[in-house]
């Protein structure tokens, strides 16, 4: 073999080795790229699913959940309602509860706001809100209140009475909810007192605002008496006697 042939053979071997080494490096690089791509796809898929999960709309109605919470607080009180029992009644998970309502206390305050919104539409005060102001509306108020106190199918009486008895004004946030609601109902009852005065069913010289508070005081007092065990017929007789007295003074 000539020196020239030997040189060509050496170059050919080197080229072959470089090709094989190059192919191996390319394969390694391709494998690494494939693994990176697979990981990127997995990361994107997981992140996408997590994002969709986080963005999923709430699957419950807030007002309905508040109404169910109100029933629990109404029957058991704030302090005697464990959080787990509250969540079960509301029908929501702990995470949804904290994301939507914040805390048990905030939920309680929201039920008070909710009750103030709906108390004139249903329950013992509905007669005063929807009937023509006058003496018959005042009668309906006490009749409805007595019926609500002795109703076995749902919460009894007025939610604010339960709340007031439990807290006794010791919580400013709760007091700030109840006092305006009392003024609201007092104003509605006052309209019926003034109408009854104009029709001659109540004395013209009585203070209508003070008389409205008197009617509320009697209703709330009946609430306590009913819980103490006074039977319905006695409460009905007492309310009728009240109107006998007021009519006699007219």
C-alpha positions as CSV (number, residue, x, y, z in Angstrom):
1,X,0.0,0.0,0.0
2,X,1.3,3.3,-0.9
3,X,1.6,6.2,1.5
4,X,-1.2,8.0,-0.4
5,X,-3.5,5.0,-0.1
6,X,-2.8,4.7,3.6
7,X,-3.6,8.4,4.2
8,X,-6.9,8.1,2.3
9,X,-7.9,5.0,4.4
10,X,-7.1,6.9,7.7
11,X,-9.3,9.8,6.6
12,X,-12.1,7.4,5.7
13,X,-11.9,5.7,9.1
14,X,-11.9,9.1,10.9
15,X,-15.0,10.2,8.9
16,X,-16.8,7.0,9.8
17,X,-16.0,7.4,13.5
18,X,-17.2,11.0,13.5
19,X,-20.4,10.0,11.8
20,X,-21.1,7.2,14.4
21,X,-20.2,9.5,17.3
22,X,-22.3,12.3,15.8
23,X,-25.2,10.0,15.3
24,X,-24.9,8.9,18.9
25,X,-24.8,12.5,20.2
26,X,-27.8,13.4,18.0
27,X,-29.7,10.5,19.3
28,X,-29.0,11.5,22.9
29,X,-30.0,15.1,22.2
30,X,-33.2,13.9,20.5
31,X,-34.0,11.6,23.5
32,X,-33.5,14.5,25.9
33,X,-35.7,16.8,23.7
34,X,-38.4,14.1,23.7
35,X,-38.3,13.7,27.4
36,X,-38.5,17.5,27.9
37,X,-41.4,17.8,25.5
38,X,-43.2,15.0,27.4
39,X,-42.6,16.7,30.7
40,X,-43.8,20.1,29.3
41,X,-47.0,18.4,28.0
42,X,-47.6,16.8,31.4
43,X,-47.0,20.1,33.2
44,X,-49.3,22.0,30.9
45,X,-52.0,19.4,31.2
46,X,-51.9,19.4,35.0
47,X,-51.8,23.2,35.2
48,X,-54.6,23.5,32.7
49,X,-56.8,21.1,34.8
50,X,-55.9,22.9,38.0
51,X,-56.8,26.2,36.4
52,X,-60.1,24.9,35.2
53,X,-60.8,23.5,38.6
54,X,-60.0,26.8,40.3
55,X,-62.1,28.7,37.8
56,X,-65.1,26.4,38.2
57,X,-68.2,28.3,39.1
58,X,-69.9,27.7,42.5
59,X,-72.4,24.9,42.4
60,X,-74.7,26.3,45.1
61,X,-77.1,29.2,45.6
62,X,-75.8,31.6,48.2
63,X,-79.2,32.8,49.3
64,X,-80.5,29.2,49.7
65,X,-77.4,28.3,51.7
66,X,-77.9,31.4,53.9
67,X,-81.5,30.4,54.4
68,X,-80.5,27.0,55.6
69,X,-77.8,28.5,57.9
70,X,-80.4,30.9,59.3
71,X,-82.7,27.9,60.2
72,X,-79.9,26.3,62.1
73,X,-78.9,29.4,64.0
74,X,-82.6,30.1,64.6
75,X,-83.2,26.7,66.2
76,X,-79.9,26.2,68.0
77,X,-78.3,29.6,68.4
78,X,-74.9,30.8,67.3
79,X,-72.8,29.4,70.2
80,X,-74.5,26.0,70.1
81,X,-74.0,25.4,66.4
82,X,-70.7,23.6,65.6
83,X,-69.2,24.5,62.2
84,X,-69.5,20.9,60.9
85,X,-73.2,20.9,61.6
86,X,-73.5,24.3,59.9
87,X,-71.7,23.1,56.8
88,X,-73.9,20.0,56.7
89,X,-77.1,22.1,56.9
90,X,-75.8,24.5,54.2
91,X,-74.9,21.6,51.9
92,X,-71.4,22.9,51.0
93,X,-67.8,21.9,51.5
94,X,-65.4,23.6,53.9
95,X,-63.3,25.2,51.1
96,X,-66.4,26.6,49.4
97,X,-67.6,27.9,52.8
98,X,-64.4,29.8,53.6
99,X,-64.1,31.1,50.0
100,X,-67.7,32.4,49.9
101,X,-68.7,33.2,53.5
102,X,-65.3,33.7,55.2
103,X,-66.2,32.5,58.7
104,X,-68.9,31.3,61.0
105,X,-69.3,34.8,62.5
106,X,-69.5,36.4,59.1
107,X,-72.1,33.8,58.0
108,X,-74.1,34.6,61.1
109,X,-74.1,38.4,60.3
110,X,-75.1,37.6,56.7
111,X,-78.1,35.6,58.0
112,X,-79.2,38.6,60.0
113,X,-78.9,40.8,56.9
114,X,-80.8,38.2,54.9
115,X,-83.6,38.0,57.5
116,X,-84.0,41.8,57.5
117,X,-84.4,41.6,53.7
118,X,-87.1,38.9,53.8
119,X,-88.9,39.4,57.1
120,X,-91.5,41.7,55.7
121,X,-92.2,39.2,52.9
122,X,-92.9,36.2,55.1
123,X,-93.3,35.1,58.7
124,X,-95.2,37.0,61.5
125,X,-94.6,40.5,60.1
126,X,-95.9,39.8,56.6
127,X,-99.5,40.9,57.4
128,X,-98.3,44.3,58.5
129,X,-96.3,44.7,55.3
130,X,-99.0,43.7,52.8
131,X,-102.4,44.6,54.3
132,X,-104.0,48.0,54.3
133,X,-102.8,49.9,57.4
134,X,-105.3,49.9,60.3
135,X,-106.6,48.1,63.3
136,X,-107.2,44.8,61.4
137,X,-103.6,44.8,60.3
138,X,-102.5,45.1,63.9
139,X,-104.8,42.2,64.8
140,X,-103.3,40.1,62.0
141,X,-99.8,40.9,63.3
142,X,-100.4,39.4,66.7
143,X,-102.5,36.5,65.3
144,X,-99.7,35.6,62.8
145,X,-97.1,36.0,65.6
146,X,-98.9,33.6,67.9
147,X,-99.4,31.1,65.0
148,X,-95.7,31.3,64.2
149,X,-94.8,30.7,67.9
150,X,-96.8,27.5,67.9
151,X,-95.9,26.2,64.4
152,X,-94.3,22.8,64.5
153,X,-93.1,22.8,60.9
154,X,-90.4,25.5,61.0
155,X,-88.5,28.1,63.1
156,X,-90.8,29.8,65.6
157,X,-91.4,33.5,66.1
158,X,-88.9,36.1,65.1
159,X,-85.3,35.4,64.4
160,X,-84.2,38.6,65.9
161,X,-85.8,37.7,69.2
162,X,-83.7,34.5,69.4
163,X,-80.6,36.5,68.5
164,X,-81.4,39.3,71.1
165,X,-81.9,36.7,73.9
166,X,-78.6,35.0,73.1
167,X,-76.4,38.0,72.8
168,X,-78.2,40.6,75.0
169,X,-76.5,43.5,73.2
170,X,-72.9,42.3,74.1
171,X,-71.8,42.2,70.4
172,X,-71.7,45.6,68.7
173,X,-71.8,44.1,65.2
174,X,-74.9,42.1,66.0
175,X,-76.6,45.0,67.8
176,X,-75.9,47.2,64.8
177,X,-77.9,44.7,62.7
178,X,-80.9,44.3,65.0
179,X,-81.5,47.9,66.1
180,X,-82.2,49.2,62.5
181,X,-84.4,46.2,61.8
182,X,-86.5,47.0,64.9
183,X,-86.8,50.6,63.8
184,X,-87.9,49.4,60.3
185,X,-90.7,47.2,61.7
186,X,-91.6,49.8,64.2
187,X,-92.2,52.3,61.4
188,X,-94.4,49.9,59.5
189,X,-96.5,49.2,62.6
190,X,-96.7,52.9,63.3
191,X,-98.4,53.4,59.9
192,X,-101.2,51.0,61.0
193,X,-101.5,52.8,64.4
194,X,-101.9,56.2,62.7
195,X,-104.4,54.8,60.3
196,X,-106.4,53.3,63.2
197,X,-106.3,56.7,64.9
198,X,-107.7,58.4,61.8
199,X,-110.6,55.8,61.7
200,X,-111.3,56.3,65.3
201,X,-110.3,52.8,66.3
202,X,-107.5,54.0,68.6
203,X,-107.5,57.2,70.8
204,X,-106.3,60.2,68.9
205,X,-104.1,61.4,71.8
206,X,-101.8,58.4,72.0
207,X,-98.2,58.6,70.7
208,X,-98.3,56.4,67.5
209,X,-94.5,55.7,67.6
210,X,-94.6,54.6,71.3
211,X,-97.7,52.5,70.6
212,X,-96.0,50.8,67.7
213,X,-93.2,49.8,70.1
214,X,-95.8,48.6,72.6
215,X,-97.2,46.2,70.0
216,X,-93.7,44.9,69.2
217,X,-93.0,44.5,73.0
218,X,-96.2,42.5,73.4
219,X,-95.3,40.3,70.4
220,X,-91.8,39.7,71.7
221,X,-93.1,39.1,75.2
222,X,-95.5,36.4,73.8
223,X,-92.4,34.8,72.2
224,X,-90.8,34.3,75.7
225,X,-94.1,33.1,77.2
226,X,-94.6,30.5,74.4
227,X,-91.0,29.2,74.9
228,X,-91.8,28.9,78.7
229,X,-94.8,26.7,77.8
230,X,-97.8,29.0,77.8
231,X,-100.4,27.3,75.6
232,X,-101.5,28.9,72.3
233,X,-105.1,29.5,73.5
234,X,-103.9,31.6,76.3
235,X,-101.7,33.7,74.0
236,X,-104.6,34.2,71.6
237,X,-106.9,35.2,74.5
238,X,-104.3,37.7,75.7
239,X,-104.0,39.4,72.3
240,X,-107.8,39.6,71.9
241,X,-108.0,41.2,75.3
242,X,-105.5,43.8,74.3
243,X,-107.7,44.9,71.4
244,X,-110.7,45.0,73.7
245,X,-108.8,47.4,76.0
246,X,-107.6,49.6,73.1
247,X,-111.1,49.8,71.6
248,X,-112.6,50.7,74.9
249,X,-110.3,53.7,75.2
250,X,-111.0,54.9,71.7
